[in-house]
């Protein structure tokens, strides 16, 4: 098939290009940076340099590509991990999940795309219920104030994509990424790994929030499966080992050769970083990916992050 991949130069975008091309698909991949065009071309994609918030540029690129499938992996979640930088990245990502989604959907409908696959995530599943949720679970209806805009943007994307009637609209709720090209890897420029080595990412409060993780290669292979045979709706994409933050964070430090993370009281983190960070570390539930395995025929290279931290960080 011919596939238009929006956000092809990101961590999962690059893995998607590799896997889609290997399976015989023709990929047109977008990037905002002309400097990254050659890298995409070397991976096997035809690069399209554009600003996804420019509706005319998006419409023109999609019309030129004439794809059968559009994959929406647009985020702005890269760069220095400071409080101010994080707020800017989240705000930019919120626009890509609302305005950017609208532009891609309009362009998709105009050219008769038959499947539209978009990136959501499972970080803000509803709190206070079961520790592990399937796709019947909803996004948190009452998030902390400093996360409200981000959760609203995720909800907007999921609703906009899964309610289209002219194509199969699919939203993938990913677990937390780790592995090559992500911030959780053994690479020298991996931001989160560097901070963990410096013991600057503590266990907050009880560290009892449950987080589901997924290796970046597995996240990409689930996306390829959705591209090829997904049905309209939501799929969860994570490994089979949801675990409390305090457990996997300590194991990650060990895998990176770092000292054990410090513990910091929740009230202090709330003062320094806001309620959303505390909520994520102490109240989040994990997710089950049984639907994706059953309906998409998806298999995991790393069924557990315990194996992935040892074998798949570099």
N, C-alpha and C positions, 0 to 999 in steps of 0.2 A: 504494500500500500504506500501511498504518498502521505507523509505525515509532516505537519507543521508543528514544530516544537518551540514554544515560547519560553525563553529562559534556558536556552541550550548550553550556556557557558557556566551555569551554576554546578554545584557538586553533583546533584542528581541528574541534571541536564546532560553533563558530559558522559556519565555512565549510561544514560538512556540512548544517546547517539551511538555509542559503541555497541550496545546490545541490539538496538533496532537495525542498524546497518548489518550486523552479523546475521540477522534473521532475514535479510533480503529486502528490507523496507528502504524507501527513498526518503531522506530526511532533509527538510529545510529548517535550520535552527536559527533563532534570533539571539542577538546580543546587543547591548547598548554601546559596547566598546568596539570600535573598528580594529583596535589592536588585538582583539580576541578572534577576529574573523579567520585568520590563517590557522589558528589552533583548531577551530571547528572543522575547517576544510580538511585538515590532516586526519581528523577522527572519522571523516567520511560524510559530513553534512555539507549542504550548500548554505553558507552563512547569509543572514539577512540582518543588517545593522539598522536598528530602529529604536525609537522611544515608544514603549507600549502604552504610554498615556496620551499618545497622539493618535486619535481615531482614524485620521486620514492615512497616516503612515501604516497603521495596522491593516486597514482595509486594502490598501494598495499591495502590501506584501502578501496577504492571504490570497487576494485575487490572482496575483502573479503565480503563486505556488500551486493553486488549485488542489488543495489537499483533500483526502477522504477523511482524515482524522486530524483534530487539533488537540495538542497536549499543552496544558497551561501549568507551567512550573515557575511562574514569575514571583520572585520575592526580592527584597533589598536587604536580606539578612546576612551581610558580610561587612567586614571592616573592624575597626578597633572596638574592643569590648569595654567601653566606659558607659556610665549612666546616661550621659548626654547623647553619646553615639547610639546607644541602644534605643533610646526614645526616638531618635531621628530615623533609624532603620525600621522600627515598628510602624511609625507613621507613614513612611514611604511604602512599606509592604501593605498596609491597610488600603492605600490608594490602588495598588496593583490588584488587590483582591476585590475591589469594588469597581472602580472606573476601568481598570485593565480588563477585568472579566467581561464587563459590558462591551468593550470594544472588540474583544475576541469573539464573543457570542454573535454580535452583529455581523462581523465579517464571515464567521462560520455559516450563518444562515444564508448569507448572500451567495455563497458559492456551493451550497448544498452539502456541507459536511455531514457525515452520517454518524460520527461518534465524537464526543467532546469529553476529554478526561482532564480533571483539574486537581491541583494540590490543595488539600485541607490538612489539618493536623489534629491529633488527639490530646493535645496538652490541656484543652479547656472543656473536657467532658464534664458532665454534671457531677457536682460534689455531693457527698452525704448519703450515697446509696451503696450499691455493691462495689467491691474493690476492683472488679474487672468487668468491663461493659462490652456488649456486642453492638451491632449497628442499630439496634432499637433504642440505644441510649441517645440522649440529646446533648447539645452543647449547654454549658452552664447558663441558666436563665438569669442568675443574679451574681455576676462576677464582681470582683473588687473594682472600685472606681478607676484605678489606674490600669485595668485590663479591659474595661468596658468597650472601648473603641476596637481593640483587636478582636475580641469575641464577636462583636457586631459585624466586623468585616468577614470573619470566617462564616458566620451564619448567612450573610448576604451571598457569599460565593456559593455555599452549598445549596441554598434555595434557588438561586438563579440558574445554576447548572442542572440540578436534578429535576427542575420543573419544566424544562424545554420539552416540546412535543414533536419537534421536527427532526430530532436525532436522539441517540442514546447519550444522555448526560450523566456522567459519572464523577463523583467526588471521592477522592482517596484520603482517608484520615491516616496519615503516617504517624508512627511512633517517632521517638527521637533518633536522628541519624547519627551514626558513627562510622568510622572507616576512612579510607583515602579520600582527600579532597574536602573533608568536613572539619569542623572545629574539634572533633573528638577523634584524633588519630595520633600516630607516632611521628608525624611530619613536623619539622622544626617550626613552621609557621602556623601550626594549628593553635588557635587562640585559647580554647578551653583547656587543652592539654598543657599548654605553657602555664596557665594560671593554676592548674591543679598541682603542677610540679613546684610552684612557688607557694602552695598552700593558701591561695587567695580565693578559692571557692569552698566555703565551709559547708558542713552539714547544718542545716537550719532547724532549730528546735528539735523535735523528735526525729526529723528526717523520715516521717512515716508516709509521705505522699508516695503513691505507686506510679512508677513510670515504665512504660513499654518502650523498648528500644528496637531498632532495626538497622542491620548493616546496610550501607548505601548500595551495595550490589544487589542485595535482596529487595530493597525498596524499588530499584530500577526494574528488576525482573518481574515484580508484581505489577508495575506500571505497564510493562510490555504485554503482560497477560491481559490486563484491562483493555489495552489498545486493540488487541487481536480478538478478544471474545467476551469483553465485559458487557453487562446489561445495565440499563439505566438504574441509578441508585447510588448508595454509599457503600464503600468497602473499607474495612480496617486493614492496615498494613503494618504489622509488627511481628517480632519473634514470639516464641511460645513461653517466654519466661518473664512476665511482669514481676517487678520486684520493688521494694521500698527504696527510696533514694539513698538512705544511709547505707544500704547493702551494696548496690552497684557502684556508688561513688567511691566507697572504700576499695572495692575490687579494681576499679579503674585506676586509682592511685597506685595500687600495687603493680598493675600491669605496666604502668608508665615509669616504674622505678621511683615513685615519689613516696614521701612520708604520708601517714594516714591523715585525712582531712581533719581540720579543727572543727569543734562544735561551737556554734554561736547561738545565743538565745533568740527566739523569734522576735521579741520586742525590739532588739537592737537592729536586726535586719529590716524590720518594718520602718524604723526611723531612717535608715540609710538608703534603702532600695525600694521601699514601698510595700504595700500589702500583697500585690500580685506575686512577688518573688516568694514571700512567705507561704502564700496559698499553694503555689505550685509545688513547693518542697514538702508541704505537710498535709495537703488534703487531696491532691490529684488522684484519680483512679487510673488503672491500666486498661488495656483493651484486648479483646480476643479477635484473632484473624481467621477463625475457622471458616467463615463465609468465603473469604478470598481463596483459601486452599480448596474448599469444596467446589465452588462455582467456576473459578478461573484455572483450576489445575495447577496452582502455584505451589512450589516447593522451596523451602528455605535452605540456603547454603549454610547459614549459621542459625540453627534453631534456638540457640541461647546466646546472649551477650557474653556469658561466661567463657564459651568457646571463642566467640568473636573477639573479645579483648585480648586473648592469647594469640590467635592466629590471623586476625583480620584488621589490625590497626595500621599496618603499613603496606 
